[in-house]
Amino acid sequence: MKLGCIGDDFTGSSDLANTLAKGGMKTVQFTGIPSSPVPSDVEAGVVALKSRSIPVKDAVAQSLAALDWLKAQGCTQFLFKYCSTFDSTQDGNIGPVADALADALGAHKVIVCPAFPGTGRSIYQGHLFVNDQLLNECGMQNHPLTPMTDADIRRWMSFQSQYGVGHVPAQTVFNGANAIRASLEAQHALGHRHIVVDAIRDEDLFEIGKAAKDLPLITGGSGIALGLPANFGCTASPVAWTGQAGKAIALSGSCSIATREQVAHHATHSPTREINAADVIEGRLSALDMAEWLLSQDGLPLAFSSADPEVVKQVQTTFGREKSATALEDFFADVARICVERGVTRVITAGGETSGAIVEGLSLKTLEIGPEIDPGVPALRASESLVVALKSGNFGAKDFFEKANSVLSGDV
């Protein structure tokens, strides 16, 4: 392998793998750290961890173990991938993991760039925007696990990291790779190890990628990988895909604005059932009950717990944040497992934590990357009889669920 990637959740990792595959790299996504070497034709490996919301020390330990495995595969450059909305708290986990990886690799001039213009994420003057709103005004301030209350990535990273945080402004980025490279050097000379780089267009990300050719470590959202395949001599090419016939289900645990709109749209034409968190926690609704409902429906049935943030807060106040999150994640994992055991061949998920729980519940170890459904969301083959789509909460068009089902089945 040439490029080794570490993702802090499963949806983001498939997003990154999608970007690299479209860029022409033979890419495989792994669930957790593999126990054996990869085939020799794999050029980029994405180790997907569920480390975004776990204790910092555990996130660091898992990331370093993934780094060791990727180094053993022959990788010469490494990418730490986190969400394009920089999901974290003032205490971590992005900064501590970036610090640990930089230390292990002896890396400096570490780019920090969660921008992904194709999905509306841009960085200007060090501030992260979601479309035309600052990050802390777009709904992410209400995230149940990692509320983002500050759009200044320089400041947020400074809370988390033990190292200085610099900045390369947009006007420098517009001048291309050489200017970016020179600015990184200047920021390094000022004592900054991590450097936030502005990006508001895909062209910016391609130039940042060129500037990063010789850097051992890069961090960011999947967009930062747009320019990396070319550095390894790869060219963009279509991604092969064979659709999967059979029964499909959709499961959503995200409370993001985008996902709630998608759920509401889906409810206008397809079977949809809301999951009340209290019913799950207090045992009034079992995974078997929900699985049997999904299996009994025609078309693409959707089960969701994508509630308004105020409802989520009320549940967390009543039962505790950790207990509420764990109960729902375990519930979704059990529902998916029962459905697949009973013949479901296409599973569509929404929400990073939900998707991670379902992937772990289904024991999916290796995911082959297929075509893009919506920006940042590829079709994924888990086995000869199972395909999945793992959507980050904020991604996807209004008709995402039916579009995903069409791509997974090979109808488009």
Backbone torsions as a table, in degrees:
resi	resn	phi	psi	omega
1	MET	NA	153.4	-179.0
2	LYS	-106.4	-44.8	-177.1
3	LEU	-115.3	123.3	179.2
4	GLY	-109.3	126.9	-174.3
5	CYS	-121.7	142.6	177.3
6	ILE	-123.1	117.9	179.4
7	GLY	-106.2	144.1	-177.2
8	ASP	-91.6	3.0	169.4
9	ASP	-158.2	174.2	-172.0
10	PHE	-83.5	-37.7	179.1
11	THR	-66.5	-43.2	178.8
12	GLY	-64.4	-33.8	178.9
13	SER	-68.6	-39.6	177.4
14	SER	-69.1	-33.4	173.7
15	ASP	-58.9	-48.1	178.6
16	LEU	-64.2	-46.3	179.4
17	ALA	-59.0	-37.2	176.9
18	ASN	-60.5	-45.7	179.9
19	THR	-60.9	-44.7	-178.4
20	LEU	-68.5	-40.3	179.6
21	ALA	-64.5	-41.8	177.1
22	LYS	-62.9	-29.3	179.2
23	GLY	-79.8	-0.1	174.5
24	GLY	100.5	4.5	179.3
25	MET	-89.6	135.3	172.7
26	LYS	-69.3	110.1	-168.4
27	THR	-123.8	138.7	175.2
28	VAL	-130.4	138.7	175.5
29	GLN	-103.2	132.7	-179.9
30	PHE	-112.7	138.5	174.9
31	THR	-90.0	105.8	-173.6
32	GLY	77.1	-174.9	-175.3
33	ILE	-86.8	120.3	-179.3
34	PRO	-62.7	158.5	179.6
35	SER	-102.4	0.7	-178.7
36	SER	-143.9	163.9	179.3
37	PRO	-66.0	165.3	179.9
38	VAL	-99.7	161.9	175.2
39	PRO	-57.8	151.0	-173.3
40	SER	-69.0	-16.6	-177.9
41	ASP	-86.2	-5.2	179.5
42	VAL	-76.6	124.9	-177.9
43	GLU	-98.1	-30.3	179.7
44	ALA	-134.1	130.8	177.5
45	GLY	-118.0	134.1	178.7
46	VAL	-114.9	110.0	176.8
47	VAL	-88.7	111.0	-178.0
48	ALA	-90.7	118.6	176.4
49	LEU	-108.6	160.7	173.7
50	LYS	-108.6	63.2	-168.6
51	SER	-112.7	5.7	-174.3
52	ARG	-66.8	-38.5	-172.3
53	SER	-118.3	10.6	179.4
54	ILE	-86.1	170.4	177.6
55	PRO	-54.5	145.2	-174.8
56	VAL	-54.6	-46.6	-176.0
57	LYS	-61.7	-34.4	179.0
58	ASP	-72.2	-40.0	178.0
59	ALA	-62.1	-41.9	178.9
60	VAL	-64.8	-46.2	-178.2
61	ALA	-61.8	-44.8	-179.9
62	GLN	-65.2	-40.7	-178.6
63	SER	-66.3	-40.2	178.2
64	LEU	-67.6	-36.4	176.3
65	ALA	-65.0	-39.7	176.5
66	ALA	-63.9	-40.4	178.1
67	LEU	-60.3	-44.3	179.9
68	ASP	-60.0	-42.9	179.9
69	TRP	-65.2	-43.4	179.8
70	LEU	-64.2	-39.3	176.2
71	LYS	-61.4	-38.9	-179.7
72	ALA	-67.3	-20.7	177.4
73	GLN	-84.5	-4.1	176.9
74	GLY	99.3	7.7	-177.9
75	CYS	-61.6	142.5	179.7
76	THR	-110.4	-13.5	176.6
77	GLN	-139.3	149.8	-174.2
78	PHE	-132.4	145.3	-178.5
79	LEU	-130.1	125.0	172.9
80	PHE	-97.5	113.0	-174.1
81	LYS	-102.6	125.5	173.4
82	TYR	-126.7	-179.7	-173.2
83	CYS	-71.5	149.5	178.0
84	SER	-72.1	-1.3	168.4
85	THR	-109.5	17.1	171.3
86	PHE	52.2	42.2	-174.4
87	ASP	-58.0	109.8	178.9
88	SER	-171.9	172.7	174.5
89	THR	-111.1	178.4	178.7
90	GLN	-61.7	-23.4	-178.0
91	ASP	-90.5	-4.5	-179.5
92	GLY	138.4	-177.4	19.0
93	ASN	-106.7	-4.2	-171.3
94	ILE	-63.4	-49.4	-177.9
95	GLY	-60.1	-50.9	179.9
96	PRO	-60.9	-38.4	178.3
97	VAL	-67.8	-43.2	178.1
98	ALA	-61.6	-41.1	176.8
99	ASP	-59.3	-48.3	-176.3
100	ALA	-64.6	-41.0	179.0
101	LEU	-67.0	-40.9	178.3
102	ALA	-62.7	-42.7	178.0
103	ASP	-61.8	-44.7	-177.0
104	ALA	-65.1	-31.2	-177.8
105	LEU	-98.8	-4.3	-173.7
106	GLY	61.4	35.4	-173.2
107	ALA	-91.7	138.8	173.0
108	HIS	-129.5	173.9	-176.2
109	LYS	54.1	46.8	-176.3
110	VAL	-80.9	113.2	-178.7
111	ILE	-69.2	135.7	174.2
112	VAL	-119.9	107.9	-173.8
113	CYS	-151.0	89.4	177.7
114	PRO	-80.4	8.2	-176.3
115	ALA	-63.1	145.2	175.3
116	PHE	-153.8	79.9	-175.1
117	PRO	-54.9	-30.9	-179.4
118	GLY	-62.3	-21.6	176.8
119	THR	-114.9	16.6	174.3
120	GLY	87.3	7.7	178.6
121	ARG	-96.7	125.5	178.9
122	SER	-139.8	155.1	177.1
123	ILE	-120.3	125.1	178.3
124	TYR	-137.4	129.1	-175.8
125	GLN	53.0	36.8	177.2
126	GLY	78.0	-1.4	-178.2
127	HIS	-101.8	139.3	-179.0
128	LEU	-94.5	127.3	178.7
129	PHE	-112.1	146.4	168.6
130	VAL	-113.9	106.7	-169.2
131	ASN	56.5	-120.0	-177.1
132	ASP	-102.5	15.4	-178.4
133	GLN	-115.7	143.3	170.7
134	LEU	-61.4	148.7	-176.4
135	LEU	-50.8	-43.0	-175.7
136	ASN	-78.9	5.0	177.3
137	GLU	-121.6	5.5	-172.8
138	CYS	-98.3	0.4	-174.8
139	GLY	112.8	-20.3	179.7
140	MET	-67.1	-18.1	176.5
141	GLN	-67.5	-13.8	179.9
142	ASN	-103.6	8.7	-178.2
143	HIS	-58.5	133.1	-173.8
144	PRO	-67.9	-24.4	-177.7
145	LEU	-112.3	-38.2	-177.1
146	THR	-130.9	69.2	-179.7
147	PRO	-63.7	127.5	-179.0
148	MET	-99.8	107.1	-174.4
149	THR	-107.8	9.1	179.8
150	ASP	-147.9	127.2	-178.8
151	ALA	-87.4	-9.1	-178.4
152	ASP	-81.0	100.8	-176.2
153	ILE	-66.3	-30.0	176.3
154	ARG	-61.2	-46.3	-178.1
155	ARG	-69.4	-43.1	-178.0
156	TRP	-63.8	-41.4	178.6
157	MET	-67.0	-34.4	179.5
158	SER	-65.6	-32.5	175.4
159	PHE	-62.9	-35.9	-169.1
160	GLN	-92.9	-30.5	-171.0
161	SER	-100.3	150.5	175.3
162	GLN	-86.2	-3.8	-176.3
163	TYR	-109.9	162.5	178.1
164	GLY	-67.1	147.1	-177.7
165	VAL	-118.3	120.6	179.7
166	GLY	-103.7	-169.1	-174.2
167	HIS	-154.5	134.0	170.4
168	VAL	-112.1	113.6	-174.2
169	PRO	-76.4	164.2	-176.5
170	ALA	-58.2	-40.6	-177.5
171	GLN	-60.3	-33.5	175.1
172	THR	-71.2	-43.5	-179.6
173	VAL	-59.8	-38.9	-179.7
174	PHE	-61.0	-22.2	-178.3
175	ASN	-85.7	0.2	170.8
176	GLY	98.9	-179.5	-170.9
177	ALA	-59.4	-42.1	-178.1
178	ASN	-63.9	-40.6	179.0
179	ALA	-66.8	-39.3	178.2
180	ILE	-63.4	-45.1	-179.4
181	ARG	-60.1	-43.1	-180.0
182	ALA	-65.8	-38.0	179.3
183	SER	-68.5	-37.7	175.7
184	LEU	-60.9	-41.9	177.8
185	GLU	-62.1	-42.4	-179.0
186	ALA	-65.4	-40.8	178.4
187	GLN	-66.6	-37.5	176.5
188	HIS	-62.4	-41.6	179.8
189	ALA	-63.4	-25.4	178.0
190	LEU	-83.9	0.4	176.7
191	GLY	95.8	14.3	-179.5
192	HIS	-95.4	122.4	178.7
193	ARG	-89.3	-41.7	175.7
194	HIS	-99.5	137.1	-174.4
195	ILE	-134.0	114.5	177.0
196	VAL	-74.1	128.3	-177.4
197	VAL	-117.0	123.9	178.7
198	ASP	-65.2	149.3	174.8
199	ALA	-161.5	123.0	179.5
200	ILE	-123.4	-4.7	-179.6
201	ARG	-136.9	156.3	174.2
202	ASP	-59.3	-35.6	179.2
203	GLU	-58.0	-35.5	178.4
204	ASP	-62.8	-41.9	-178.2
205	LEU	-67.3	-35.7	176.3
206	PHE	-64.3	-40.7	178.7
207	GLU	-69.2	-37.6	175.7
208	ILE	-62.7	-40.5	177.5
209	GLY	-60.2	-42.7	177.1
210	LYS	-61.5	-42.6	-178.5
211	ALA	-66.2	-23.8	-176.4
212	ALA	-92.1	8.5	-172.4
213	LYS	-52.9	-41.4	-174.2
214	ASP	-102.5	9.6	-180.0
215	LEU	-85.6	133.6	-179.3
216	PRO	-71.5	-27.6	-175.7
217	LEU	-136.4	132.6	175.4
218	ILE	-128.5	146.0	175.0
219	THR	-130.2	149.3	178.1
220	GLY	160.3	-170.2	173.6
221	GLY	-80.9	-177.6	-177.2
222	SER	-64.3	-26.5	-178.7
223	GLY	-59.8	-29.7	-178.4
224	ILE	-64.2	-17.1	-179.0
225	ALA	-87.3	-4.2	-176.9
226	LEU	-55.1	-41.4	-175.3
227	GLY	-93.1	0.4	-173.9
228	LEU	-77.9	-40.7	-178.8
229	PRO	-55.1	-37.8	-179.7
230	ALA	-62.4	-30.6	178.1
231	ASN	-64.2	-22.3	179.3
232	PHE	-103.9	15.1	176.8
233	GLY	80.8	16.5	-178.8
234	CYS	-94.2	152.1	177.0
235	THR	-126.9	148.5	-177.2
236	ALA	-60.1	141.1	179.7
237	SER	-154.7	155.4	178.9
238	PRO	-62.4	148.6	179.5
239	VAL	-98.1	125.0	-178.1
240	ALA	-68.8	149.7	-179.6
241	TRP	-159.1	137.3	171.0
242	THR	-119.2	123.8	-176.2
243	GLY	-69.3	167.8	-177.5
244	GLN	-122.9	119.6	177.0
245	ALA	-77.2	170.8	175.5
246	GLY	116.6	-162.1	-175.0
247	LYS	-88.1	139.7	179.5
248	ALA	-122.2	149.1	172.2
249	ILE	-137.0	158.8	175.5
250	ALA	-127.9	138.4	-179.0
251	LEU	-131.9	127.6	-176.5
252	SER	-130.0	125.8	176.5
253	GLY	-121.5	9.8	-178.8
254	SER	-87.9	142.1	175.9
255	CYS	-108.2	18.1	178.8
256	SER	-66.2	157.0	179.6
257	ILE	-59.6	-44.5	-177.9
258	ALA	-60.9	-46.0	-178.4
259	THR	-67.3	-39.6	178.7
260	ARG	-62.3	-35.9	175.6
261	GLU	-66.7	-39.7	179.2
262	GLN	-65.7	-40.6	177.7
263	VAL	-63.4	-44.7	180.0
264	ALA	-62.4	-40.5	178.5
265	HIS	-65.5	-43.2	-178.7
266	HIS	-62.8	-35.2	-178.2
267	ALA	-65.7	-17.5	-179.2
268	THR	-75.3	-15.4	-176.4
269	HIS	-141.6	-3.8	-176.3
270	SER	-138.9	158.5	179.2
271	PRO	-59.4	128.3	-176.7
272	THR	-140.9	135.4	-178.6
273	ARG	-137.7	129.3	-180.0
274	GLU	-84.6	141.7	176.9
275	ILE	-102.0	117.7	176.6
276	ASN	-84.5	119.6	-175.1
277	ALA	-58.5	-39.4	-179.8
278	ALA	-63.2	-36.6	178.1
279	ASP	-63.8	-37.7	178.5
280	VAL	-69.6	-49.5	-175.6
281	ILE	-64.0	-37.2	-177.2
282	GLU	-93.6	6.1	171.1
283	GLY	83.7	12.2	-179.8
284	ARG	-82.9	-17.7	178.1
285	LEU	-129.0	122.0	-179.6
286	SER	-100.8	160.4	176.5
287	ALA	-61.7	-36.3	178.8
288	LEU	-63.3	-42.6	177.7
289	ASP	-57.8	-47.4	-177.4
290	MET	-68.1	-40.0	179.3
291	ALA	-62.4	-42.2	-179.8
292	GLU	-65.5	-35.0	175.6
293	TRP	-64.9	-46.4	179.5
294	LEU	-59.4	-44.0	-177.6
295	LEU	-68.6	-23.2	-177.6
296	SER	-86.0	-8.7	-174.4
297	GLN	-93.2	151.2	174.0
298	ASP	-86.8	165.7	176.6
299	GLY	68.5	-139.9	-179.9
300	LEU	-113.0	92.8	178.8
301	PRO	-75.8	145.5	-178.0
302	LEU	-125.3	127.5	171.1
303	ALA	-110.3	132.1	-172.7
304	PHE	-141.7	148.6	170.5
305	SER	-122.2	29.7	-174.3
306	SER	-82.3	75.7	-173.4
307	ALA	-89.3	165.5	172.5
308	ASP	-59.1	143.5	-178.4
309	PRO	-53.4	-33.6	179.9
310	GLU	-66.6	-35.9	177.3
311	VAL	-67.2	-41.5	178.8
312	VAL	-60.9	-44.3	179.4
313	LYS	-61.2	-39.8	-180.0
314	GLN	-63.3	-42.3	178.3
315	VAL	-63.5	-43.5	-180.0
316	GLN	-64.7	-36.9	178.1
317	THR	-65.5	-38.5	-177.7
318	THR	-73.7	-45.3	-170.9
319	PHE	-111.6	-10.9	-175.9
320	GLY	96.6	141.9	-176.1
321	ARG	-62.4	-48.6	-175.8
322	GLU	-65.1	-45.4	-178.9
323	LYS	-63.4	-41.5	-179.0
324	SER	-63.1	-47.7	-177.7
325	ALA	-64.4	-46.0	-177.8
326	THR	-64.0	-41.4	-179.0
327	ALA	-61.4	-44.7	-178.9
328	LEU	-70.5	-40.3	178.9
329	GLU	-62.9	-45.0	178.4
330	ASP	-63.4	-38.4	179.5
331	PHE	-62.1	-50.0	179.9
332	PHE	-61.4	-41.5	179.4
333	ALA	-60.9	-43.2	-179.9
334	ASP	-67.5	-40.0	177.7
335	VAL	-60.4	-48.2	-179.3
336	ALA	-61.6	-42.5	-178.3
337	ARG	-63.2	-44.1	179.3
338	ILE	-63.1	-43.6	-177.9
339	CYS	-64.4	-42.5	179.6
340	VAL	-68.1	-39.2	176.9
341	GLU	-60.8	-27.7	-178.8
342	ARG	-99.3	15.9	168.3
343	GLY	110.7	-1.2	177.1
344	VAL	-64.7	136.4	-176.4
345	THR	-117.0	-11.0	178.3
346	ARG	-133.4	123.0	-179.4
347	VAL	-124.1	124.6	179.6
348	ILE	-114.4	127.6	-178.0
349	THR	-123.7	155.3	176.1
350	ALA	-134.6	130.0	-178.9
351	GLY	109.1	130.1	-176.3
352	GLY	-62.0	-49.7	-178.6
353	GLU	-66.9	-40.5	178.1
354	THR	-61.7	-47.3	-179.2
355	SER	-62.4	-41.8	178.6
356	GLY	-61.1	-43.5	179.9
357	ALA	-63.4	-39.7	-179.1
358	ILE	-69.3	-42.1	178.1
359	VAL	-60.4	-44.4	178.4
360	GLU	-67.4	-40.2	179.8
361	GLY	-63.4	-31.8	178.7
362	LEU	-89.3	-2.5	180.0
363	SER	55.3	46.4	178.8
364	LEU	-85.7	117.4	-173.2
365	LYS	-97.5	-39.1	-177.2
366	THR	-133.3	132.1	-178.7
367	LEU	-121.1	122.0	176.6
368	GLU	-84.1	136.8	-173.3
369	ILE	-86.0	129.1	178.0
370	GLY	-110.4	-160.3	-177.5
371	PRO	-71.6	161.2	-179.4
372	GLU	-77.6	133.8	176.5
373	ILE	-87.7	-55.4	171.5
374	ASP	-137.1	162.4	-179.7
375	PRO	-49.1	123.2	177.7
376	GLY	88.6	-1.4	-176.7
377	VAL	-130.4	104.5	178.1
378	PRO	-93.7	161.7	165.6
379	ALA	-75.4	144.5	-176.6
380	LEU	-132.4	134.8	175.2
381	ARG	-101.7	122.6	-179.6
382	ALA	-96.1	-28.4	-179.9
383	SER	-163.2	-177.9	179.3
384	GLU	-63.9	-23.0	-174.9
385	SER	-120.7	8.0	-176.8
386	LEU	-140.5	127.7	172.7
387	VAL	-124.4	151.5	-176.4
388	VAL	-139.8	160.1	169.8
389	ALA	-131.1	126.9	-178.0
390	LEU	-114.7	107.1	-174.2
391	LYS	-104.6	127.0	169.6
392	SER	-63.3	148.2	-173.4
393	GLY	-52.6	-41.7	-173.5
394	ASN	-86.6	-3.4	-174.3
395	PHE	-91.5	163.2	169.8
396	GLY	96.1	149.9	176.5
397	ALA	-77.9	172.5	-176.3
398	LYS	-58.3	-34.3	-177.9
399	ASP	-97.4	30.7	-173.2
400	PHE	-55.5	-46.4	-171.9
401	PHE	-61.5	-46.6	178.9
402	GLU	-70.4	-34.0	176.6
403	LYS	-64.0	-44.2	178.8
404	ALA	-60.5	-42.3	-179.7
405	ASN	-63.3	-37.4	179.3
406	SER	-65.4	-44.5	-179.8
407	VAL	-67.3	-44.7	-179.7
408	LEU	-61.5	-34.6	-178.8
409	SER	-83.6	-9.9	179.8
410	GLY	83.7	17.2	-178.1
411	ASP	-80.0	-13.4	178.8
412	VAL	-128.2	NA	NA
